Amino acid sequence: MGPMLVIMAAGMGSRFGGLKQMTAVDGAGQVILDYSAYDAMQAGFEKVVCVIKKEIEADFRAMVGDRIGKKCDLYYAFQDLHDIPAGFSVPPERAKPWGTAHAVYAARDLIDRPFAVINADDFYGRGAFKALGDFLAHEADEHTHALVAYDLKNTLTENGTVARGVCTTDENGYLTTVTELTAIQGPAASPSYTTDGGAAWQPLAPDTPVSLNTWGFHQGFLDAIRAELEKFLANAMPQNPAKAEFFLPSVVNACLAAGTDRVKVLPTDEVWHGVTYRDDLPALQAALAGMKAAGKYPDDLWA
């Protein structure tokens, strides 16, 4: 039984403007999610769960899911603000989804084996899926997980800032911390970041290892997500009820701090492509056209 892939596609797409998960990136009308699912299947993944909003289900199935579902076991999970543990309630001012860790929580009833987690609107490269597939098949256990780490210089856009998780590791290649920086900018040769709205910028090394929410977890990690979700709802959410988010790296960091789990960092030299901003789309289309010309992908992934 091959591992499974959880694709987080319930985000609002606010910076891009619209449902960027459904924006065609090639002449065949395929979206980034098509390429991720295709690469995952090439790497041995057999089951895919798309986490979406219930209100876009019909459009999502018609535009993406129906063609992917012909080639793999495809399921849907729905991220819902009201899907939280008993004893908690949704603040009346809350409209924003709870965040990436809650997206995985939404898929909990469908997760029955080691699984990878990715964003729907990022192109990760086949090497990332190969590394995760090998790890999940041979190394994952209840307390051993993985993270694919990219060189920062391979994850930037010319059209604005990006959010990345900056990783540190121990001498054995296991994660010690992942720190979310929400405003990183290029150029690739000399990246920098700000934490004060741009008043000051601090340098980052181009080869800094960063997370793009490319994780590999044993299904036992779901217990940690639930426990940390309850802590988030009790402590962090009341401080910022409209916007506080429950991120996967927060759960990972809690497990690392408690000494209960370890996360193997899987380096990759793959180059990220994405549509953080609408102006990113031409560069992504050109990159995919080049990969097709080189024979890496067929024009129609699902023919």
N, C-alpha and C positions, 0 to 999 in steps of 0.2 A: 504494500500500500504506500503510494508516494505521498509526500507532504502536501499540505494545502496552503493556499495563498489567500490572505485577507486584504482586500483592496478598499481603502477608505475613500469614499466618493461622496460623502455627505456634506462637505464644506460649502460655504456660501460663495466662494470665488469672488470676494469683494474687490481685490486688487485688480484682477483681470477684467471683471465686469461681465456678469452673466454666468451661465453654467459651462465653465471652461472644460469640465470633464467630457462634454459632448461636442467640443469644437474639432472639426475635421482637420487633420494634419497632413493629409496626402490626397492625391487625386482619386483614390478609391473610397474616400469618405470615412476612412478609419481614424480613430482617436488614439491618444497616447495609451489609454487603457488596453486597446487591442494589442499594442506592441508589448506591453508588460505581460499580459496573459500569454501571448505567443512565446515570449522568451522563457517564461516560467514553465510552460509545457515542454519546451525543448530541454529544460533542465530537470525534468522528471516530476514536476508538480502535477497532481491529478485532480485536485478539487479546488474550486475558486468560490469565495464568498465576497460579494460586493455589498458594502455597507453604504446605504443610500437613504435619502429622505423618502418617506412613503409617498409624498405628493408628486415625486418625479418618476415613480415606478414605471408607469406606462411608457413614457417617453424614453426612459433609460433602456427598458427591454427592447423597444423598437429600434433604437439607434445604436445600441451596443450589445446588450445581453443576448439577444436572439442568435446572433452569429457566433458569439463566443460559446454559447451553450451547446452548439452543435458538435464541439470538439472536446468538451470536458464536462465534468460534473459541476454545474453552476448553481449557486444558491444566492438568496438575497437576505440580508438582515437590515432592519430599519432603525436608524438612530432617532430616538424620540426623547425629548426633554423630560418626559414623565417616566421614562424607564430608569428609575433609580431605586436603591434599596428602600425597604419599608422603614417608616419612621422619619422620612425626609420629604420635603415638598418643594415645588418649583416657585421661586419668587415671581410675583406678578410682572415685574419689569424685565424678566428674562426672555430673550428671543434667540440669542446666539447658542449654537450647539455647545455641549459641555467640553468637547475637545477630543484629541486623538485616543487617549486611553479609554474614554467612554465609548468611542466608536468600536473598539475591540470588545468592550463589555457588551455592546449591543449584539455582537455575533456569538456570544458565549455558548448558546444552545446548539450551534452548528459546528463548533470547534471540537473535533474528536481525535486529533492527532497533532504532532508538531506542526507549527505553522509559521509562515512568513507574513509580515505586515508591510504594506507600502502605501504611498499616496497614489491617487488616481491620476494626478496631473503632473507627474514627474516621469521622465524617461531615464531609466537606471542603467541600461546596458545589460547584455546577456551574461557577462561575467559575474555581475552581482547575484543573479538568480542561480547561476551554477554554484557559486560559493555557498549560498544559503541552502540550496538543495542538498549539497554534499554534507553540510553540517547537520541539517535536520535529520537526514537519513542515518547518520553514523555517530554523532557526538552529543546531540541534545539529550538532556535528561531533566528531571523535575526542577533542578536548581542550576542548570547550565544552559545559557542562551547565547545569542550571537547578535552582532551588529556589523553591517557592512560600512566601512569608513572610506570616504572619498578624500582626495586631496582638495583642499579649499579652492585652489586655482581652477579646478575642473568643474566647479559648481556655481560660477558667478554669471550674472547677466549684465549687459551694458545698459540696461534700461531702468535701473533703480537698485534698491537694496533688497537683500534676501535674508531670510531667517535660517540659521544653521545651528546644529548642536555641536559645539567644540568638544572633542574627546581627549581624554588623557588615559594612558595605559600604564600597567606595571611592567616589570621586566619580562614577564611571561606572555605579554600580549593580551592581557585581560583588562577590561575597562575599569578605571578607577572613578572617573566622573564624566558626566556629559553636561555641559553648561549651555543653555539656550541663549544665543545672541540674536536679537530680532532685527538688527539693522547692520548688515555687512555689505560693503560695496567694493568694487574693483578699482583699478584694473587688476588682472590676474597676477601680474608681476609684483604688485604691492597692495594687497588688500588691507582694508581697515574697517573698524567698527565703532559705533557710538552707542552710548547708553543714556545720553542726555538730550536726545532729539537733534543731534548734529552740532551742538555747541563745541564739542571736542571729539576728535577721531583718534583712535589708538591703532597702531599697526598690528597686523597678524602675518605670520609666515605663510607664503603661498602653499607650502606642503602641509599645513595644519590639518590633521585628520578631523573630518566633520561627518556628522550623521545627517542623513536625508530621510529619516524615518524608514530605514530599511532594516528591519529587525527579523530575527528568527527566535521563536519562543517554543519551549515545551508547553503543552496544554495546561500543565500545573501552574503556570504563571497567572492563569485566570483568577486563582485564589488571592494572589497578591493585588491584582487590579481591584477586585471587590473590596478588599480590606482598605486599600488606599483611597478608593472612591468614597467610602464612608467617612474617612478622616477629612478628605477634601470638602465634602458637603457640610461637615460639622464645623470646620475651622477656617478654610480659605475662602469658600464661597460666600459666607455672610459678610466678609470684608469688602467684597466687590461683586454683589449679586448679579449685576447685569452682564459682566464681562469675564469674570474669573474662569480659567480653563484648566482642565484636568489632562495633563500631557503625559504621554508614554514615558519620556525621560524622567519625569518626576517619580513614577512608580519604580523604574529601574534604579534611580539613585537611592530611593528608600530601601530597596532590597540590598543594594551594595553597602549602604551605611549600616544596615542591620547584620551584615555578614552572612545572610542566608543564601544568596545567589551569586553567581558569577556570570560575566558576559564576555565571550571571546570576540575580539575585534578582528574582522576579516578585511584586510586592506584590498582596495581595488584601484586599478588605473583607468577604469571606465570614466567617460565624460558625461556628466549630467546635461540633459536638455529639458527645458520646461517652458511653461507659459505662465509664469508668475505675473507678467504684464502682457497686454495685447501685442505690444511691439516685439515681444519675443517670438511670436509665431513664425515670421519669415525665416529666421535663423534655424528654428526647429525643422521646418519644412525642407530647407536646403540640406540640413544634416541627414535627414531620413532619405532624401533623394540620393545623396551620395552613398549611403549604406546600401540602398537598393541597386545602384549602379555597380557597386562592388560585389554584388551577389549575396549579401548578408541576409536580405529579406526578399521574398517575392512581392510582386505588386499587390496581390490580394492574399493576405495572410491566411485566410480561411478557405480558400478554394480547395 
